[in-house]
Amino acid sequence: MRLFHMVTSSEVEMSATCLMEMLVYPRDGHGRILIMLEGYFDESGIHAGAPACIVAGYYADPSKWAIFESAWKEVLRRERIKEFHAKVFFGPRLKGSLYEGWDESRWTEFLGDLLIAIVESGICPVGASLVMEDWKRLSLDERKFLTGAAYAPKRKKFLTSGAPGKPYFVPFQDCITRVATSCAEGEKAHFFFAQNGQLAGYAVNLYQLIQRHPLPFEDHLGDLTFTSPRRSVHLQAADLLCYLLAKHMPMRLMDKNAAVSPYLKRAMTNAKSRMDFPIYNKNELLQEIENSKIPFDWYLQRRPMNGE
């Protein structure tokens, strides 16, 4: 798991803004990268009716991003595409659409070239998914805690509200941790997320809260920026990964051994570990609260969880 909890004062005020503290640093099985890292992320499934809320993208050092950017832009330039959006690309190629008149061969070659730009540049994918049906089954207090609300055990009350109506912030925290724990000593990880007016405000507040807390990787947390895919083609790659994961998720939730599409396999080629794509279900989320060792009266009353 990649969420975390906090002890923020002598009164032991705690928050799941950061169940990430339990991570071992550096993360087992991940190589140490010797210069600054940049991570670019997009989201999927924040709309009503989505089976899962997903945050996913890629991270790498600037030299790899430069290789990626050059290759990706060249693919777009050849086809005179100003900006890639996966939803549009995978949609119907009807009259008036951006890809009107494209036959299957042209469509497949274009997508293949985009995936080559990702794979050959060496940028690394990460992503986290939250099962919405399970999220809705959690109590309000549980959802508060998991989205950053600070809790004071002595007072037996929350000091802040968190964002219980925005499950986005669970995979958001996960992705930040995975990139930050890939840094070597003295390195900084900078994060770029697709612009979203509904999420950016609290995301900045939550990130600042994470930065202020003494965590094993606190020195590696750089800047958080929200920008648009038009200004940053890096986010277009994140958009593609999110789209492919979102298409795979309904099958994955029905069958843990569901086949992965060839396109998603290619998009995930450079993953450092298969553990870099967790799926948060109810039991795992409740386990995170239990692991925080915070004496929540409202939580203890819910045990045992496996019998629910």
C-alpha positions as CSV (number, residue, x, y, z in Angstrom):
1,M,0.0,0.0,0.0
2,R,1.1,3.5,-0.7
3,L,-1.1,5.7,1.6
4,F,0.2,7.2,4.8
5,H,-0.7,8.5,8.3
6,M,0.7,11.5,10.2
7,V,1.6,12.5,13.8
8,T,1.4,16.2,13.6
9,S,1.8,17.4,17.2
10,S,2.5,16.4,20.7
11,E,-1.2,15.8,21.1
12,V,-0.8,13.1,18.4
13,E,-3.1,14.5,15.8
14,M,-3.0,12.1,12.9
15,S,-4.2,11.9,9.3
16,A,-4.2,9.5,6.5
17,T,-2.8,12.3,4.5
18,C,-0.3,9.9,4.8
19,L,-0.5,6.3,5.4
20,M,2.7,6.4,3.2
21,E,4.9,6.7,6.2
22,M,5.0,2.9,6.5
23,L,7.0,2.5,3.3
24,V,10.5,1.3,3.4
25,Y,13.0,3.8,1.8
26,P,14.2,3.3,-0.7
27,R,11.4,1.1,-2.1
28,D,12.5,-2.5,-2.4
29,G,13.1,-3.7,-6.0
30,H,13.4,-0.2,-7.4
31,G,16.7,1.2,-8.8
32,R,18.0,4.5,-7.6
33,I,17.9,7.3,-10.1
34,L,20.7,9.8,-10.0
35,I,19.1,13.0,-11.0
36,M,15.8,15.0,-10.7
37,L,12.6,13.1,-11.5
38,E,9.5,14.5,-13.1
39,G,6.2,12.7,-13.0
40,Y,3.2,13.5,-15.2
41,F,-0.3,12.2,-14.3
42,D,-3.8,12.2,-15.5
43,E,-7.0,10.8,-14.0
44,S,-10.0,8.7,-15.1
45,G,-13.2,7.7,-13.4
46,I,-14.1,10.8,-11.4
47,H,-17.5,10.9,-13.1
48,A,-20.6,9.2,-11.7
49,G,-21.0,5.6,-12.6
50,A,-17.3,4.8,-13.2
51,P,-16.3,1.4,-11.8
52,A,-12.9,2.7,-10.6
53,C,-11.2,6.0,-10.0
54,I,-7.7,5.9,-11.5
55,V,-4.6,8.1,-11.4
56,A,-1.8,7.1,-13.6
57,G,1.1,8.4,-15.6
58,Y,4.8,8.3,-16.2
59,Y,8.0,9.4,-14.4
60,A,11.6,9.8,-15.6
61,D,14.6,12.1,-15.4
62,P,14.6,15.1,-17.8
63,S,16.9,13.4,-20.3
64,K,14.4,10.6,-20.9
65,W,11.5,13.1,-21.1
66,A,13.4,15.0,-23.8
67,I,13.7,11.9,-25.9
68,F,10.1,11.1,-25.4
69,E,8.9,14.6,-26.2
70,S,10.9,14.7,-29.5
71,A,9.6,11.3,-30.6
72,W,5.9,12.0,-29.6
73,K,5.8,15.4,-31.2
74,E,7.3,13.9,-34.4
75,V,4.5,11.3,-34.6
76,L,1.9,14.0,-34.1
77,R,3.6,16.3,-36.7
78,R,3.6,13.6,-39.4
79,E,-0.2,13.3,-39.1
80,R,-0.8,17.0,-38.4
81,I,-2.4,16.3,-35.1
82,K,-2.1,19.2,-32.7
83,E,-3.0,17.4,-29.5
84,F,-3.7,13.7,-28.7
85,H,-6.7,12.8,-26.6
86,A,-7.2,9.0,-26.1
87,K,-11.0,9.3,-25.8
88,V,-11.2,11.0,-29.2
89,F,-8.7,8.7,-30.8
90,F,-10.5,5.5,-29.7
91,G,-13.9,7.0,-30.5
92,P,-15.9,6.6,-33.7
93,R,-14.1,7.9,-36.8
94,L,-17.2,9.7,-38.1
95,K,-17.5,12.5,-40.5
96,G,-16.1,15.7,-39.0
97,S,-14.1,13.8,-36.4
98,L,-10.3,14.4,-36.0
99,Y,-9.6,11.0,-37.4
100,E,-12.2,10.9,-40.1
101,G,-11.3,8.7,-43.0
102,W,-8.5,6.9,-41.2
103,D,-8.4,3.2,-42.1
104,E,-7.4,0.5,-39.6
105,S,-3.9,0.3,-40.9
106,R,-3.2,4.0,-40.5
107,W,-4.9,4.1,-37.1
108,T,-2.9,1.1,-35.8
109,E,0.4,2.5,-37.1
110,F,-0.2,5.9,-35.5
111,L,-0.9,4.3,-32.1
112,G,2.0,1.9,-32.5
113,D,4.3,4.9,-33.1
114,L,3.1,6.7,-30.0
115,L,3.7,3.6,-27.9
116,I,7.2,3.3,-29.4
117,A,7.9,6.8,-28.2
118,I,6.9,5.8,-24.7
119,V,8.8,2.5,-24.6
120,E,12.0,3.6,-26.3
121,S,12.4,6.7,-24.2
122,G,12.4,4.7,-21.0
123,I,9.8,6.6,-19.1
124,C,8.3,4.5,-16.3
125,P,4.6,4.0,-15.8
126,V,2.8,3.9,-12.4
127,G,-0.9,4.0,-11.6
128,A,-3.4,3.3,-8.8
129,S,-7.0,2.4,-9.0
130,L,-9.8,2.7,-6.4
131,V,-12.8,0.5,-6.6
132,M,-15.8,2.9,-6.4
133,E,-18.3,0.3,-5.2
134,D,-16.0,-0.4,-2.2
135,W,-15.3,3.3,-1.6
136,K,-19.0,4.0,-1.3
137,R,-19.3,1.2,1.3
138,L,-16.9,3.0,3.7
139,S,-18.2,5.2,6.4
140,L,-17.9,9.0,6.1
141,D,-15.2,9.1,8.8
142,E,-13.2,6.4,7.0
143,R,-13.4,8.4,3.7
144,K,-12.4,11.5,5.5
145,F,-9.3,9.9,7.0
146,L,-8.2,8.3,3.8
147,T,-8.4,11.6,1.9
148,G,-6.3,13.6,4.4
149,A,-8.5,14.6,7.4
150,A,-6.4,15.2,10.5
151,Y,-7.7,13.2,13.6
152,A,-6.9,14.0,17.3
153,P,-7.2,10.8,19.3
154,K,-7.3,12.5,22.7
155,R,-10.1,14.7,21.6
156,K,-11.7,11.9,19.6
157,K,-12.5,14.2,16.8
158,F,-11.4,15.2,13.3
159,L,-9.7,18.6,13.1
160,T,-10.1,18.9,9.3
161,S,-12.6,17.6,6.9
162,G,-10.5,15.8,4.2
163,A,-12.3,15.2,0.9
164,P,-14.6,12.3,1.5
165,G,-16.6,13.0,-1.7
166,K,-13.4,12.9,-3.9
167,P,-11.9,9.4,-4.1
168,Y,-9.3,10.8,-6.5
169,F,-7.1,11.7,-3.5
170,V,-6.4,8.0,-2.6
171,P,-4.7,7.1,-5.9
172,F,-3.2,10.6,-6.0
173,Q,-1.3,10.0,-2.8
174,D,-0.2,6.5,-4.0
175,C,1.4,7.9,-7.2
176,I,3.2,10.7,-5.4
177,T,4.7,8.1,-3.0
178,R,5.9,5.8,-5.8
179,V,7.8,8.5,-7.6
180,A,9.2,10.1,-4.4
181,T,10.5,6.8,-3.1
182,S,12.3,6.2,-6.4
183,C,14.6,9.1,-5.7
184,A,18.2,8.7,-4.5
185,E,19.7,10.9,-1.8
186,G,19.6,14.5,-2.7
187,E,17.2,14.2,-5.5
188,K,13.9,16.0,-6.0
189,A,10.7,14.7,-7.6
190,H,8.5,17.3,-9.3
191,F,4.8,16.4,-10.1
192,F,2.6,17.6,-13.0
193,F,-1.1,16.8,-13.1
194,A,-3.7,17.4,-15.7
195,Q,-5.6,20.6,-15.0
196,N,-8.9,20.0,-13.2
197,G,-10.6,22.9,-11.5
198,Q,-12.6,20.6,-9.2
199,L,-9.5,18.9,-7.8
200,A,-6.6,21.3,-8.0
201,G,-7.4,23.4,-4.9
202,Y,-7.5,20.5,-2.4
203,A,-4.7,18.7,-4.2
204,V,-2.3,21.6,-3.5
205,N,-3.4,21.8,0.1
206,L,-3.0,18.0,0.6
207,Y,0.4,18.0,-1.1
208,Q,1.6,20.9,1.1
209,L,0.4,18.9,4.1
210,I,2.5,15.9,2.9
211,Q,5.5,18.1,2.5
212,R,5.3,19.5,6.0
213,H,5.1,16.1,7.6
214,P,8.4,14.3,8.6
215,L,8.3,11.3,6.2
216,P,11.2,9.1,5.1
217,F,11.0,10.7,1.6
218,E,10.1,14.3,2.6
219,D,13.3,15.7,1.2
220,H,12.5,14.3,-2.2
221,L,9.2,16.2,-2.6
222,G,9.5,19.0,-5.1
223,D,6.9,21.1,-6.8
224,L,3.3,20.3,-7.7
225,T,2.0,21.9,-10.9
226,F,-1.3,21.6,-12.7
227,T,-1.1,22.2,-16.4
228,S,-2.8,21.3,-19.7
229,P,-2.0,18.4,-22.2
230,R,-1.8,21.0,-24.9
231,R,1.1,22.7,-23.2
232,S,2.7,19.5,-22.1
233,V,2.7,16.4,-24.4
234,H,3.9,14.4,-21.4
235,L,0.4,14.5,-20.1
236,Q,-0.9,13.2,-23.4
237,A,1.0,9.9,-22.6
238,A,-0.5,9.9,-19.2
239,D,-4.0,10.4,-20.8
240,L,-3.4,7.3,-23.0
241,L,-2.3,5.2,-20.1
242,C,-5.3,6.2,-18.0
243,Y,-7.7,5.5,-20.8
244,L,-6.2,2.0,-21.4
245,L,-6.4,1.2,-17.7
246,A,-10.0,2.4,-17.5
247,K,-11.0,0.2,-20.3
248,H,-9.3,-2.8,-18.7
249,M,-10.7,-2.2,-15.2
250,P,-14.3,-3.6,-15.6
251,M,-12.9,-6.9,-16.8
252,R,-10.2,-6.9,-14.1
253,L,-12.8,-6.4,-11.4
254,M,-14.8,-9.4,-12.6
255,D,-11.7,-11.6,-13.2
256,K,-8.3,-11.0,-11.6
257,N,-6.7,-13.0,-14.4
258,A,-8.4,-11.0,-17.2
259,A,-6.3,-10.6,-20.3
260,V,-4.5,-7.3,-20.7
261,S,-4.8,-5.7,-24.1
262,P,-1.7,-5.5,-26.3
263,Y,-1.8,-1.7,-26.2
264,L,-1.9,-1.6,-22.4
265,K,0.9,-4.1,-22.2
266,R,3.1,-1.9,-24.4
267,A,2.2,1.2,-22.4
268,M,3.3,-0.6,-19.2
269,T,6.5,-2.1,-20.7
270,N,8.9,0.0,-18.6
271,A,7.2,-0.6,-15.3
272,K,9.7,-1.1,-12.5
273,S,7.4,-3.6,-10.7
274,R,4.1,-5.2,-11.3
275,M,3.2,-3.8,-7.8
276,D,3.2,-0.3,-9.2
277,F,-0.4,-0.7,-10.3
278,P,-2.4,-1.4,-7.1
279,I,-6.1,-1.7,-6.9
280,Y,-7.6,-0.4,-3.7
281,N,-10.6,-2.4,-2.5
282,K,-12.5,-2.1,0.7
283,N,-10.5,-4.6,2.8
284,E,-7.2,-3.0,1.7
285,L,-8.5,0.5,2.6
286,L,-9.7,-0.7,6.0
287,Q,-6.3,-2.4,6.5
288,E,-4.6,0.9,5.9
289,I,-6.6,2.5,8.7
290,E,-5.8,-0.4,11.0
291,N,-2.1,-0.2,10.1
292,S,-2.1,3.5,11.2
293,K,-2.6,2.2,14.8
294,I,-4.9,5.1,15.6
295,P,-7.5,4.3,18.3
296,F,-10.6,5.3,16.3
297,D,-13.7,4.4,18.3
298,W,-15.8,4.6,15.1
299,Y,-13.4,2.3,13.3
300,L,-12.9,-0.3,16.1
301,Q,-16.7,-0.8,16.2
302,R,-16.5,-2.0,12.6
303,R,-14.2,-5.0,13.3
304,P,-13.9,-7.7,12.1
305,M,-13.9,-6.5,8.5
306,N,-13.5,-9.9,6.8
307,G,-16.9,-11.0,7.9
308,E,-18.7,-8.1,6.3
